[in-house]
Amino acid sequence: MTDEAGAVGPPLRVRVVGRALNALVARAPWAWPLVRAPMRRYFDRVAPGWEERTTAASVEHLTGLARAVVHVAPAPERILDIGTGTGAAAFFLAREYPRASVRGVDFSEEMIRQAQRKIGLDPEGRIAFRVADAAALPYDAESFDLVAGLNVPPFFAEIARVLRPGGHVVLVATSGPATPFYTPDPVLDRGFAKRGIERVAADRAGRATYWVGRKRP
């Protein structure tokens, strides 16, 4: 679920719809199934050529993530990238943490198909992608040291469930407040604090904003 950010951010219509859906997930997660199907169809439709249109694998797009992981220590061994899209963030994290295994999930089959085409860029076999809903992750509790997401709604409960004690959450909005799936820091603070995850850092990096939290040991 990455955004279609251009030089000045996504179109107003996209931002408005995205912000409404984001608020729905943050405040009424029980309503997510009502909007999941049309959102999946949208991302399936736009998946071909996604990286070329959005520059999702560019340095600028990944700047917020690069700045955020500076606050993650010790280095994670198991990483989950939710809303992975075509896998740009997953591959970045695999390069940043050369000893970690990385899993990327997205509810769009077409996005995952695009990501899987790049598996050859991972000769060590540390990266794997699968179709999965971030609201119902197919992983056991406390499976990951780091859960990351670029331009995704805050699925508080599932992120907290699969995160190990002492593990980190990194959420990035690559166009800052202009990102369709943007969540203000106070909402992230409250939502994660209810689940034992406290803010470590939150800041800007170019156009991007990022939030880093840590689950209590």
The 8 nearest C-alpha neighbors of each residue, nearest first, counted from 0:
[[1, 82, 84, 151, 150, 83, 2, 105],
 [0, 2, 150, 149, 84, 3, 151, 82],
 [3, 1, 4, 150, 178, 0, 179, 9],
 [2, 4, 53, 9, 5, 1, 52, 8],
 [5, 3, 8, 9, 2, 53, 174, 6],
 [6, 4, 8, 7, 9, 3, 53, 54],
 [5, 7, 8, 4, 9, 174, 206, 53],
 [8, 6, 5, 9, 4, 174, 177, 10],
 [7, 9, 4, 5, 6, 177, 174, 10],
 [8, 10, 4, 3, 5, 13, 14, 11],
 [11, 9, 13, 12, 14, 8, 4, 3],
 [10, 12, 14, 13, 15, 9, 177, 16],
 [13, 11, 15, 14, 10, 16, 9, 17],
 [14, 12, 16, 10, 11, 15, 17, 179],
 [15, 13, 179, 11, 17, 12, 16, 18],
 [14, 16, 12, 18, 17, 13, 11, 19],
 [17, 15, 19, 13, 18, 14, 12, 20],
 [16, 18, 179, 14, 20, 180, 19, 15],
 [17, 19, 21, 15, 179, 20, 16, 180],
 [18, 20, 22, 16, 21, 17, 15, 23],
 [21, 19, 23, 17, 22, 18, 16, 24],
 [20, 22, 18, 152, 24, 23, 19, 180],
 [23, 21, 25, 19, 20, 24, 26, 18],
 [22, 24, 20, 27, 21, 26, 25, 19],
 [23, 25, 28, 21, 22, 27, 26, 31],
 [26, 24, 22, 23, 153, 27, 28, 21],
 [25, 27, 23, 24, 22, 28, 21, 190],
 [28, 26, 23, 29, 24, 30, 25, 31],
 [29, 27, 24, 30, 31, 26, 25, 23],
 [28, 30, 27, 31, 32, 24, 33, 23],
 [31, 29, 28, 33, 32, 27, 23, 24],
 [30, 32, 33, 28, 29, 34, 35, 24],
 [33, 31, 35, 34, 30, 29, 36, 28],
 [34, 32, 31, 30, 35, 36, 37, 29],
 [35, 33, 32, 31, 36, 37, 38, 30],
 [34, 36, 32, 38, 37, 33, 31, 39],
 [35, 37, 39, 38, 34, 40, 33, 32],
 [38, 36, 40, 39, 35, 34, 41, 33],
 [37, 39, 41, 35, 36, 40, 34, 42],
 [38, 40, 36, 42, 41, 37, 107, 43],
 [39, 41, 43, 37, 38, 42, 44, 36],
 [42, 40, 38, 44, 39, 43, 37, 45],
 [43, 41, 45, 44, 39, 40, 46, 107],
 [44, 42, 109, 40, 46, 41, 107, 45],
 [43, 45, 41, 42, 46, 40, 47, 109],
 [44, 46, 42, 43, 47, 49, 41, 48],
 [45, 47, 49, 110, 43, 44, 109, 42],
 [48, 46, 49, 45, 44, 113, 109, 110],
 [47, 49, 51, 50, 46, 52, 45, 53],
 [50, 48, 46, 52, 47, 51, 53, 45],
 [51, 49, 55, 54, 53, 52, 48, 56],
 [50, 52, 48, 54, 49, 53, 55, 56],
 [53, 51, 49, 50, 54, 48, 3, 55],
 [52, 54, 3, 55, 50, 51, 4, 49],
 [55, 53, 50, 57, 51, 56, 52, 60],
 [54, 56, 50, 53, 57, 60, 87, 1],
 [57, 55, 87, 54, 50, 60, 58, 61],
 [58, 56, 60, 54, 59, 55, 61, 87],
 [57, 59, 61, 60, 62, 56, 55, 54],
 [60, 58, 62, 57, 61, 205, 63, 173],
 [59, 61, 57, 58, 55, 62, 173, 56],
 [60, 62, 58, 64, 59, 63, 65, 57],
 [63, 61, 65, 59, 64, 60, 58, 66],
 [64, 62, 66, 204, 207, 65, 61, 209],
 [63, 65, 67, 61, 66, 62, 68, 171],
 [66, 64, 62, 63, 67, 68, 61, 69],
 [65, 67, 63, 64, 69, 68, 62, 204],
 [66, 68, 64, 69, 65, 70, 63, 209],
 [69, 67, 71, 70, 65, 66, 64, 169],
 [68, 70, 67, 71, 66, 65, 72, 64],
 [69, 71, 68, 67, 72, 200, 211, 199],
 [72, 70, 68, 69, 73, 167, 74, 67],
 [73, 71, 74, 70, 75, 69, 68, 167],
 [72, 74, 75, 71, 166, 76, 70, 144],
 [73, 75, 72, 76, 71, 96, 99, 144],
 [76, 74, 144, 77, 145, 73, 99, 78],
 [75, 77, 99, 100, 144, 98, 78, 74],
 [78, 76, 143, 100, 99, 144, 75, 101],
 [79, 77, 101, 145, 143, 146, 144, 102],
 [80, 78, 146, 102, 103, 101, 81, 147],
 [81, 79, 103, 147, 83, 148, 89, 146],
 [82, 80, 148, 83, 104, 103, 79, 133],
 [83, 81, 105, 0, 84, 104, 151, 148],
 [82, 84, 86, 81, 103, 105, 104, 80],
 [85, 83, 110, 86, 0, 82, 105, 1],
 [86, 84, 114, 110, 113, 87, 83, 111],
 [85, 87, 114, 83, 89, 84, 88, 90],
 [88, 86, 56, 90, 89, 85, 91, 55],
 [89, 87, 91, 90, 86, 92, 83, 61],
 [90, 88, 86, 92, 91, 87, 80, 103],
 [89, 91, 93, 87, 92, 88, 86, 94],
 [90, 92, 88, 94, 89, 93, 95, 87],
 [93, 91, 95, 89, 94, 90, 96, 88],
 [92, 94, 90, 96, 91, 95, 97, 89],
 [95, 93, 91, 92, 96, 97, 90, 89],
 [94, 96, 92, 93, 97, 91, 90, 65],
 [97, 95, 93, 94, 99, 98, 92, 74],
 [96, 98, 94, 99, 93, 95, 92, 100],
 [99, 97, 96, 76, 100, 93, 75, 125],
 [100, 98, 76, 77, 96, 97, 101, 75],
 [99, 101, 125, 77, 126, 78, 76, 102],
 [102, 100, 78, 126, 79, 125, 77, 99],
 [101, 103, 79, 127, 128, 126, 80, 78],
 [102, 104, 80, 128, 83, 79, 81, 89],
 [105, 103, 81, 129, 131, 83, 130, 128],
 [104, 106, 82, 130, 131, 107, 83, 84],
 [105, 107, 131, 132, 130, 108, 39, 104],
 [108, 106, 110, 109, 105, 39, 43, 42],
 [107, 109, 111, 110, 130, 112, 106, 43],
 [108, 110, 112, 43, 111, 107, 46, 113],
 [111, 109, 84, 113, 107, 46, 85, 112],
 [112, 110, 114, 108, 113, 109, 115, 85],
 [111, 113, 109, 115, 110, 114, 108, 116],
 [112, 114, 110, 111, 85, 116, 115, 109],
 [115, 113, 85, 111, 86, 116, 112, 117],
 [116, 114, 112, 117, 118, 113, 111, 128],
 [115, 117, 114, 113, 118, 112, 119, 111],
 [118, 116, 115, 119, 114, 120, 113, 121],
 [117, 119, 120, 115, 121, 116, 114, 126],
 [120, 118, 121, 117, 122, 116, 115, 124],
 [119, 121, 118, 117, 122, 90, 123, 116],
 [120, 122, 119, 118, 123, 124, 126, 125],
 [121, 123, 124, 120, 119, 118, 125, 126],
 [124, 122, 121, 125, 126, 120, 119, 97],
 [123, 125, 122, 121, 126, 127, 118, 100],
 [124, 126, 100, 123, 101, 121, 127, 99],
 [127, 125, 101, 124, 102, 100, 121, 128],
 [126, 128, 102, 103, 101, 125, 129, 124],
 [129, 127, 103, 104, 102, 111, 115, 126],
 [128, 130, 104, 131, 111, 103, 127, 105],
 [131, 129, 105, 106, 104, 108, 111, 107],
 [132, 130, 106, 105, 104, 129, 136, 133],
 [131, 133, 106, 134, 135, 136, 105, 130],
 [134, 132, 136, 135, 81, 131, 154, 157],
 [133, 135, 132, 154, 157, 136, 156, 31],
 [136, 134, 132, 133, 137, 157, 131, 138],
 [135, 137, 133, 138, 132, 134, 131, 157],
 [138, 136, 135, 131, 139, 132, 133, 161],
 [139, 137, 136, 140, 142, 161, 141, 135],
 [138, 140, 142, 161, 141, 137, 160, 136],
 [139, 141, 161, 160, 142, 138, 162, 163],
 [140, 142, 163, 161, 162, 143, 160, 139],
 [141, 143, 161, 140, 139, 162, 163, 138],
 [144, 142, 77, 162, 145, 78, 163, 141],
 [143, 145, 166, 75, 77, 163, 162, 78],
 [146, 144, 167, 78, 143, 166, 168, 75],
 [145, 147, 79, 168, 78, 80, 169, 167],
 [148, 146, 169, 80, 170, 168, 79, 81],
 [147, 149, 170, 81, 80, 151, 82, 171],
 [150, 148, 171, 151, 170, 172, 1, 147],
 [151, 149, 172, 1, 180, 171, 0, 2],
 [150, 152, 180, 149, 0, 148, 82, 153],
 [151, 153, 21, 180, 154, 24, 150, 25],
 [154, 152, 155, 25, 151, 24, 182, 187],
 [153, 155, 156, 157, 134, 152, 158, 133],
 [156, 154, 158, 153, 157, 191, 159, 190],
 [155, 157, 159, 158, 154, 160, 194, 134],
 [158, 156, 160, 159, 155, 154, 134, 161],
 [159, 157, 155, 160, 156, 161, 154, 162],
 [158, 160, 162, 156, 157, 161, 155, 194],
 [159, 161, 157, 140, 158, 162, 156, 141],
 [162, 160, 141, 140, 142, 158, 159, 143],
 [163, 161, 141, 143, 159, 160, 166, 142],
 [162, 164, 141, 166, 144, 143, 165, 142],
 [165, 163, 216, 214, 166, 215, 162, 141],
 [164, 166, 216, 214, 215, 213, 163, 167],
 [167, 165, 144, 163, 164, 214, 213, 145],
 [166, 168, 213, 145, 212, 144, 214, 146],
 [167, 169, 146, 212, 211, 145, 147, 213],
 [170, 168, 147, 211, 210, 146, 148, 171],
 [171, 169, 148, 210, 209, 147, 149, 168],
 [172, 170, 209, 149, 208, 173, 150, 63],
 [173, 171, 150, 175, 208, 207, 174, 181],
 [172, 174, 207, 175, 60, 171, 63, 206],
 [175, 173, 178, 207, 206, 177, 172, 8],
 [174, 176, 207, 208, 172, 177, 178, 173],
 [175, 177, 178, 181, 174, 172, 208, 183],
 [178, 176, 174, 175, 8, 179, 14, 9],
 [177, 179, 174, 181, 176, 180, 175, 172],
 [180, 178, 14, 17, 18, 181, 13, 177],
 [181, 179, 17, 150, 21, 151, 178, 18],
 [182, 180, 178, 179, 172, 176, 18, 183],
 [181, 183, 184, 186, 180, 187, 21, 152],
 [184, 182, 186, 185, 187, 181, 176, 188],
 [183, 185, 187, 186, 188, 182, 210, 201],
 [186, 184, 188, 187, 183, 189, 182, 190],
 [187, 185, 189, 188, 184, 183, 190, 182],
 [188, 186, 184, 190, 185, 189, 191, 183],
 [189, 187, 185, 186, 191, 190, 192, 184],
 [190, 188, 192, 186, 187, 191, 185, 193],
 [191, 189, 187, 192, 193, 188, 186, 155],
 [190, 192, 196, 194, 193, 189, 188, 187],
 [193, 191, 196, 195, 189, 194, 197, 190],
 [194, 192, 191, 190, 195, 189, 196, 188],
 [195, 193, 191, 192, 196, 159, 190, 156],
 [194, 196, 192, 214, 193, 215, 191, 197],
 [197, 195, 214, 192, 191, 213, 194, 212],
 [198, 196, 212, 213, 192, 214, 199, 195],
 [197, 199, 212, 200, 211, 188, 213, 196],
 [200, 198, 212, 211, 213, 197, 201, 70],
 [201, 199, 211, 198, 210, 202, 212, 70],
 [202, 200, 210, 209, 211, 199, 203, 208],
 [201, 203, 209, 208, 200, 204, 210, 67],
 [202, 204, 208, 207, 205, 209, 206, 63],
 [205, 203, 207, 63, 208, 206, 62, 66],
 [204, 206, 207, 203, 62, 63, 59, 208],
 [207, 205, 174, 175, 204, 173, 208, 203],
 [208, 206, 173, 175, 174, 204, 63, 205],
 [207, 209, 203, 175, 172, 202, 171, 204],
 [208, 210, 171, 201, 202, 170, 63, 67],
 [209, 211, 201, 170, 169, 200, 171, 212],
 [212, 210, 169, 200, 199, 168, 198, 201],
 [213, 211, 198, 199, 168, 197, 167, 196],
 [212, 214, 167, 196, 197, 166, 165, 168],
 [215, 213, 196, 165, 164, 166, 195, 216],
 [214, 216, 165, 164, 195, 196, 213, 197],
 [215, 164, 165, 214, 166, 163, 213, 195]]
